[in-house]
């Protein structure tokens, strides 16, 4: 498998896990536009199903598309924003 295929496979397996909380570290790294859009749809679906998704990312677009809350670490302090 290519690196991109491995990444998408790992995400698919994580989404199939039935636990109520999912922690993802940089899930959009290395994804093309189509895969990025599919990731955002999956994250919104999980959220709408009542699952908690904790996402660490440098992708502001993914936060804009999916997050209800944003916790930003700035200057050694946590700042919270409600995004929805």
C-alpha positions as CSV (number, residue, x, y, z in Angstrom):
1,X,0.0,0.0,0.0
2,X,1.1,3.6,-0.6
3,X,1.5,5.9,2.3
4,X,-1.8,7.6,1.4
5,X,-3.6,4.3,1.2
6,X,-2.1,3.3,4.6
7,X,-3.3,6.6,6.1
8,X,-6.9,6.1,4.7
9,X,-6.9,2.5,6.0
10,X,-5.9,3.6,9.5
11,X,-8.6,6.2,9.5
12,X,-11.3,3.7,8.3
13,X,-10.3,1.3,11.0
14,X,-10.5,4.0,13.6
15,X,-14.0,5.0,12.4
16,X,-15.2,1.4,12.7
17,X,-14.1,1.2,16.4
18,X,-17.3,1.3,18.5
19,X,-15.8,3.2,21.5
20,X,-17.6,6.5,22.2
21,X,-14.4,8.6,22.1
22,X,-12.0,8.8,19.2
23,X,-8.7,10.6,19.4
24,X,-7.1,11.6,16.1
25,X,-3.6,13.2,15.7
26,X,-3.3,15.1,12.4
27,X,-5.8,12.9,10.5
28,X,-5.7,15.2,7.4
29,X,-1.9,15.0,6.9
30,X,-1.0,13.9,3.4
31,X,-4.6,13.6,2.2
32,X,-5.6,14.9,-1.2
33,X,-8.7,17.1,-1.6
34,X,-11.1,14.2,-2.2
35,X,-9.8,12.3,0.9
36,X,-9.9,15.5,3.0
37,X,-13.5,16.0,2.1
38,X,-14.4,12.4,2.9
39,X,-12.6,12.7,6.2
40,X,-14.6,15.9,7.1
41,X,-17.9,14.0,6.2
42,X,-16.9,11.1,8.4
43,X,-16.0,13.3,11.3
44,X,-19.4,15.1,11.1
45,X,-21.2,11.8,10.8
46,X,-19.5,10.6,14.0
47,X,-20.3,13.8,15.8
48,X,-24.0,13.6,14.7
49,X,-24.1,10.0,16.0
50,X,-23.1,11.4,19.4
51,X,-19.5,10.2,19.4
52,X,-16.8,12.4,20.8
53,X,-13.9,13.1,18.5
54,X,-10.8,14.8,19.9
55,X,-8.8,16.1,17.0
56,X,-5.3,17.5,17.0
57,X,-4.6,19.3,13.8
58,X,-2.9,22.2,12.0
59,X,-5.7,22.3,9.4
60,X,-8.0,25.2,10.2
61,X,-10.3,24.2,7.4
62,X,-11.0,20.8,9.1
63,X,-11.7,22.6,12.4
64,X,-14.1,25.0,10.6
65,X,-15.9,22.1,8.9
66,X,-16.2,19.7,11.9
67,X,-15.5,21.2,15.3
68,X,-18.0,22.2,18.0
69,X,-15.3,23.5,20.2
70,X,-11.7,24.6,19.6
71,X,-9.0,24.5,22.3
72,X,-6.0,26.5,21.2
73,X,-2.7,26.4,23.0
74,X,-1.1,29.9,22.8
75,X,1.7,31.2,24.9
76,X,1.4,28.3,27.3
77,X,-2.3,28.9,27.9
78,X,-5.4,27.1,26.7
79,X,-8.1,29.2,25.0
80,X,-11.5,27.8,24.2
81,X,-13.8,28.9,21.4
82,X,-17.3,27.5,20.7
83,X,-17.4,27.1,16.9
84,X,-20.9,26.0,16.3
